[in-house]
């Protein structure tokens, strides 16, 4: 009996952009939320969802609390 689990080549699929690539894993399938093809840190582009500013949200909550 070996100490290490058995690995195999599986397809990893990104649910955001649909890109697939082959990786070695112990799991039968891998699904990613964000991959290096669509992640803003790698691409340099920001998505519309990620543009809400924390300071603006804080100021809105603060103004509602004082009203």
LUMVEXBA-544989 format. One line per field, with one value per residue: x, y negated, z of N, C-alpha, C in turn; residue in three letters; residue number from 1. Coordinates in pm, 1 decimal, padded with zeros to 6 digits. Atoms other than C-alpha are relative to their C-alpha. Example, Ala and Ser with C-alpha at 12.3 -4.5 7.8 and 13.67 -1.06 7.14 Angstrom:
! residues 2
n.c1	c(00089.0,-00082.0)
n.c2	c(00119.0,00119.0)
n.c3	c(00000.0,-00006.0)
ca.c1	c(01230.0,01367.0)
ca.c2	c(00450.0,00106.0)
ca.c3	c(00780.0,00714.0)
c.c1	c(00090.0,-00077.0)
c.c2	c(-00120.0,-00109.0)
c.c3	c(00000.0,00073.0)
aa	c(ALA,SER)
i	c(1,2)
END
This chain:
! residues 67
n.c1	c(00084.3,-00079.7,00042.4,00047.9,00117.1,-00026.4,00038.4,00032.3,00022.4,00141.7,00028.9,00047.1,00082.1,00032.4,00142.1,00016.8,-00032.4,00016.1,-00128.3,-00031.5,-00138.5,-00026.5,-00083.9,-00009.7,00073.5,00056.6,00144.5,00038.6,00027.8,-00024.4,00070.9,-00056.3,00080.0,-00078.5,-00130.3,-00097.9,00042.4,00101.9,-00018.9,-00043.3,-00139.3,-00083.6,00035.1,-00008.7,00133.6,00094.2,00136.6,00097.5,00042.9,-00104.9,-00031.6,00058.2,-00108.3,00029.0,00018.2,00135.1,00096.8,-00010.6,00062.2,00145.8,00049.7,-00017.9,00103.1,00127.3,-00000.4,00015.6,00127.4)
n.c2	c(00118.3,00121.7,00111.6,00109.9,-00031.7,-00009.7,00118.7,-00022.4,00121.9,00035.9,00128.4,00105.7,00091.2,00127.6,00029.4,00137.7,00021.8,-00124.1,-00057.6,-00129.8,-00041.7,-00128.3,00004.0,-00127.3,00013.8,-00120.9,00009.0,-00039.9,00117.9,00126.1,00115.3,00122.2,00120.9,00094.7,-00055.8,00102.5,00066.4,00102.8,00066.6,00138.6,00021.7,-00046.7,00063.4,00145.2,00056.4,-00017.0,-00028.3,00096.9,-00044.1,00028.9,00141.7,00073.9,00043.8,-00020.4,00129.9,00046.4,-00077.5,00044.1,00132.2,-00016.7,-00055.7,00103.3,00102.2,-00058.6,-00014.8,00130.8,00059.7)
n.c3	c(00000.0,00009.6,-00083.9,00082.7,00081.7,00142.1,00076.6,00140.9,00076.8,00007.9,00062.7,-00088.4,00078.8,-00063.5,00018.1,00043.3,00141.5,00074.2,00038.0,-00058.9,00010.3,-00064.3,-00119.4,-00071.1,-00124.9,-00058.3,00020.1,00135.3,00083.6,-00069.1,00053.0,-00056.2,00012.2,00077.6,00037.5,00036.3,00124.5,-00023.0,-00128.7,00020.0,-00036.9,00110.1,00126.9,-00009.9,00022.8,-00110.4,00041.7,-00050.3,-00132.3,-00096.1,-00000.9,-00111.6,-00085.9,-00142.2,-00066.0,00033.4,-00078.0,-00138.2,-00011.0,00011.0,-00126.8,-00101.3,00017.5,-00040.9,-00145.5,-00064.3,00040.3)
ca.c1	c(00000.0,00135.1,00116.0,00032.0,-00304.2,-00319.8,-00326.3,-00464.4,-00500.8,-00836.7,-00996.5,-01032.9,-01310.1,-01358.2,-01722.8,-01663.6,-01494.3,-01535.9,-01164.8,-01051.7,-00707.0,-00557.1,-00413.8,-00306.9,-00537.1,-00672.9,-01028.0,-01225.6,-01323.0,-01237.2,-01457.6,-01304.7,-01482.7,-01205.5,-00894.4,-00580.1,-00746.4,-01022.6,-00889.1,-00850.2,-00507.7,-00368.1,-00555.1,-00540.2,-00912.6,-01179.0,-01526.5,-01833.7,-01925.8,-01591.6,-01610.1,-01817.7,-01594.0,-01573.1,-01545.7,-01865.7,-02051.3,-01920.6,-02027.7,-02376.7,-02420.4,-02287.7,-02529.9,-02820.6,-02718.4,-02708.7,-03038.9)
ca.c2	c(00000.0,-00345.1,-00661.1,-00891.9,-00910.5,-00827.7,-01122.5,-01142.0,-01398.7,-01578.7,-01869.8,-02187.5,-02416.9,-02785.5,-02876.1,-03245.6,-03237.2,-02870.7,-02800.3,-02442.6,-02303.9,-01977.6,-01943.5,-01654.1,-01594.9,-01334.4,-01455.6,-01327.1,-01677.5,-02038.6,-02345.5,-02691.8,-03019.8,-03233.8,-03128.2,-03309.9,-03388.5,-03599.1,-03704.1,-04085.3,-04060.4,-03871.6,-04050.7,-04408.9,-04457.3,-04511.2,-04368.2,-04583.3,-04377.0,-04448.8,-04827.8,-04917.1,-05109.7,-05025.1,-05390.4,-05477.9,-05193.8,-05303.9,-05664.8,-05551.7,-05342.6,-05626.9,-05876.6,-05636.5,-05584.5,-05958.9,-06032.5)
ca.c3	c(00000.0,-00089.4,00114.8,-00176.6,-00352.3,-00718.8,-00957.7,-01309.9,-01587.3,-01570.2,-01754.2,-01548.3,-01675.2,-01592.6,-01532.8,-01613.5,-01954.3,-02050.8,-02091.8,-02032.6,-01965.9,-01850.2,-01499.4,-01278.4,-00980.7,-00742.5,-00813.3,-01112.6,-01236.9,-01150.5,-01197.3,-01144.9,-01075.4,-01224.6,-01415.9,-01531.0,-01867.2,-01709.5,-01365.6,-01341.6,-01176.0,-01476.2,-01754.9,-01623.6,-01695.3,-01431.8,-01465.0,-01408.8,-01101.3,-00933.0,-00979.7,-00674.2,-00441.3,-00071.7,00029.2,-00157.4,00013.3,00352.7,00293.1,00183.5,00499.9,00713.5,00562.2,00620.3,00983.7,01059.5,00886.1)
c.c1	c(00089.6,-00058.6,-00066.0,-00123.2,00036.9,-00049.6,-00025.9,-00018.4,-00149.8,-00012.6,-00052.6,-00072.9,-00032.3,-00146.2,-00024.1,00022.3,-00012.3,00129.8,00019.8,00147.9,00019.5,00095.8,00003.9,-00065.1,-00042.2,-00151.5,-00037.1,-00027.0,00021.9,-00077.0,00052.0,-00096.8,00069.2,00134.9,00094.9,-00035.8,-00097.5,00015.7,00053.7,00146.0,00094.2,-00027.0,00015.5,-00132.7,-00086.9,-00136.8,-00092.9,-00044.9,00100.7,00028.1,-00063.6,00108.6,-00039.4,-00027.1,-00138.5,-00106.1,00001.2,-00069.3,-00151.6,-00058.0,00008.7,-00107.2,-00137.7,-00010.1,-00022.1,-00133.8,-00113.0)
c.c2	c(-00125.7,-00109.0,-00111.9,00040.2,00003.2,-00124.5,00040.1,-00134.0,-00023.7,-00135.0,-00096.7,-00101.8,-00124.4,-00031.7,-00143.1,-00016.5,00126.0,00065.0,00134.3,00028.2,00125.1,-00019.0,00140.2,-00018.7,00136.8,00000.8,00039.8,-00118.1,-00126.0,-00110.6,-00124.0,-00115.8,-00100.1,00064.2,-00113.2,-00070.2,-00114.5,-00072.5,-00141.5,-00025.6,00041.9,-00075.9,-00150.9,-00068.6,00026.0,00027.8,-00102.6,00035.4,-00044.3,-00148.7,-00077.0,-00028.1,00014.7,-00131.8,-00055.5,00075.8,-00042.2,-00135.1,00007.9,00053.3,-00102.5,-00107.8,00053.3,00011.2,-00134.3,-00064.1,00038.2)
c.c3	c(00000.0,00088.9,-00080.7,-00080.5,-00148.3,-00072.8,-00144.4,-00069.2,-00013.0,-00068.8,00106.1,-00086.7,00081.1,-00027.0,-00047.7,-00149.9,-00084.4,-00044.1,00070.2,-00019.3,00082.6,00116.6,00060.9,00137.0,00051.6,-00015.0,-00142.5,-00094.0,00084.1,-00071.6,00071.8,-00014.3,-00091.0,-00030.7,-00039.6,-00130.1,00025.1,00134.0,-00021.4,00035.1,-00113.0,-00129.0,00003.2,-00025.3,00121.7,-00056.7,00062.7,00141.6,00105.3,00014.2,00115.4,00102.8,00145.4,00071.6,-00028.9,00078.6,00146.3,00019.1,-00012.7,00131.3,00111.2,-00010.3,00039.7,00151.6,00069.8,-00032.9,00090.7)
aa	c(UNK,UNK,UNK,UNK,UNK,UNK,UNK,UNK,UNK,UNK,UNK,UNK,UNK,UNK,UNK,UNK,UNK,UNK,UNK,UNK,UNK,UNK,UNK,UNK,UNK,UNK,UNK,UNK,UNK,UNK,UNK,UNK,UNK,UNK,UNK,UNK,UNK,UNK,UNK,UNK,UNK,UNK,UNK,UNK,UNK,UNK,UNK,UNK,UNK,UNK,UNK,UNK,UNK,UNK,UNK,UNK,UNK,UNK,UNK,UNK,UNK,UNK,UNK,UNK,UNK,UNK,UNK)
i	c(1,2,3,4,5,6,7,8,9,10,11,12,13,14,15,16,17,18,19,20,21,22,23,24,25,26,27,28,29,30,31,32,33,34,35,36,37,38,39,40,41,42,43,44,45,46,47,48,49,50,51,52,53,54,55,56,57,58,59,60,61,62,63,64,65,66,67)
END
